[in-house]
Amino acid sequence: MTVEQNQPEPAEARAEQQAEPSTAESAEHHEQIEAAQQDEVPVAAPADDIDLDAMTADLDGVDAALVRLADGTYWTDEVTGEPIPPEVLAADPIARRS
């Protein structure tokens, strides 16, 4: 037995050994990934289910909110001029009335 055999392995060698998964672990991991990918089925909404009017209204609301933000009136009720409570804007960022 030499002195070299009694010394502990360098940390780098131990880290490399720990980082290398066994063949069984690699196969199992690969199977888990494949199973997860099979569960993921992209679902596209049929064209009949898309409400373009609602989407347009939402985008118009966002545009109006951005204009109000730039003008400094975002936090103000458009009709009464009263402040819109932060919790109202947190629940509906495009709210124009409180």
BAKEGU-138768 format. One record per residue (C-alpha): x, y, z; residue number from 1. Coordinates in steps of 0.25 Angstrom, whole numbers, plus 2048, in hexadecimal, padded with zeros to 3 digits. Layout:
N
x=X	y=Y	z=Z	i=NUM
...
***
This chain:
98
x=800	y=800	z=800	i=1
x=806	y=80D	z=7FC	i=2
x=804	y=81B	z=802	i=3
x=7FB	y=81F	z=7F6	i=4
x=7F1	y=814	z=7F9	i=5
x=7EE	y=819	z=807	i=6
x=7EC	y=828	z=803	i=7
x=7DD	y=82C	z=800	i=8
x=7D8	y=82E	z=7F2	i=9
x=7D9	y=83D	z=7EE	i=10
x=7CC	y=844	z=7EE	i=11
x=7CC	y=846	z=7DF	i=12
x=7CD	y=837	z=7DD	i=13
x=7C1	y=834	z=7E7	i=14
x=7B9	y=83F	z=7E0	i=15
x=7BB	y=839	z=7D2	i=16
x=7B7	y=82B	z=7D8	i=17
x=7AA	y=831	z=7DE	i=18
x=7A6	y=839	z=7D2	i=19
x=7A6	y=82D	z=7C9	i=20
x=799	y=825	z=7CA	i=21
x=798	y=817	z=7C8	i=22
x=793	y=811	z=7BB	i=23
x=786	y=80C	z=7C3	i=24
x=784	y=81A	z=7C8	i=25
x=786	y=820	z=7BA	i=26
x=77C	y=817	z=7B4	i=27
x=772	y=81A	z=7BF	i=28
x=774	y=829	z=7BD	i=29
x=772	y=827	z=7AE	i=30
x=765	y=81F	z=7B0	i=31
x=760	y=82A	z=7BA	i=32
x=763	y=835	z=7B0	i=33
x=75C	y=82D	z=7A5	i=34
x=750	y=82A	z=7AE	i=35
x=74E	y=839	z=7B1	i=36
x=74F	y=83D	z=7A2	i=37
x=744	y=833	z=79F	i=38
x=73B	y=83A	z=7A9	i=39
x=73D	y=847	z=7A3	i=40
x=733	y=849	z=798	i=41
x=733	y=857	z=792	i=42
x=724	y=85B	z=792	i=43
x=720	y=866	z=788	i=44
x=713	y=86C	z=789	i=45
x=70A	y=86A	z=77D	i=46
x=708	y=877	z=775	i=47
x=6F9	y=877	z=779	i=48
x=6FD	y=878	z=788	i=49
x=705	y=885	z=786	i=50
x=6FE	y=891	z=78A	i=51
x=705	y=89C	z=782	i=52
x=6FB	y=8A7	z=787	i=53
x=6FF	y=8A4	z=795	i=54
x=70E	y=8A4	z=791	i=55
x=70D	y=8B1	z=78A	i=56
x=705	y=8B7	z=796	i=57
x=710	y=8B2	z=79F	i=58
x=71B	y=8B8	z=796	i=59
x=714	y=8C5	z=795	i=60
x=713	y=8C6	z=7A5	i=61
x=722	y=8C3	z=7A5	i=62
x=724	y=8CF	z=79B	i=63
x=71B	y=8D8	z=7A3	i=64
x=722	y=8D4	z=7B0	i=65
x=730	y=8D7	z=7AA	i=66
x=72B	y=8E5	z=7A5	i=67
x=726	y=8E8	z=7B3	i=68
x=733	y=8E4	z=7B9	i=69
x=73B	y=8ED	z=7B0	i=70
x=731	y=8F8	z=7B3	i=71
x=732	y=8F6	z=7C2	i=72
x=723	y=8F3	z=7C3	i=73
x=724	y=8E3	z=7C5	i=74
x=720	y=8E4	z=7D4	i=75
x=714	y=8ED	z=7D2	i=76
x=706	y=8E9	z=7CF	i=77
x=702	y=8EE	z=7C1	i=78
x=6F4	y=8F3	z=7C5	i=79
x=6F5	y=8F7	z=7D3	i=80
x=704	y=8FC	z=7D4	i=81
x=706	y=8F4	z=7E1	i=82
x=712	y=8EB	z=7E3	i=83
x=710	y=8DD	z=7DF	i=84
x=714	y=8D4	z=7EB	i=85
x=721	y=8CC	z=7E9	i=86
x=71A	y=8BF	z=7EC	i=87
x=710	y=8C2	z=7E0	i=88
x=71C	y=8C4	z=7D7	i=89
x=723	y=8B8	z=7DC	i=90
x=716	y=8AF	z=7D9	i=91
x=714	y=8B6	z=7CB	i=92
x=720	y=8BE	z=7C6	i=93
x=717	y=8C4	z=7BB	i=94
x=70C	y=8C9	z=7C4	i=95
x=708	y=8D7	z=7C1	i=96
x=6FE	y=8D9	z=7CC	i=97
x=6FE	y=8D5	z=7DB	i=98
***
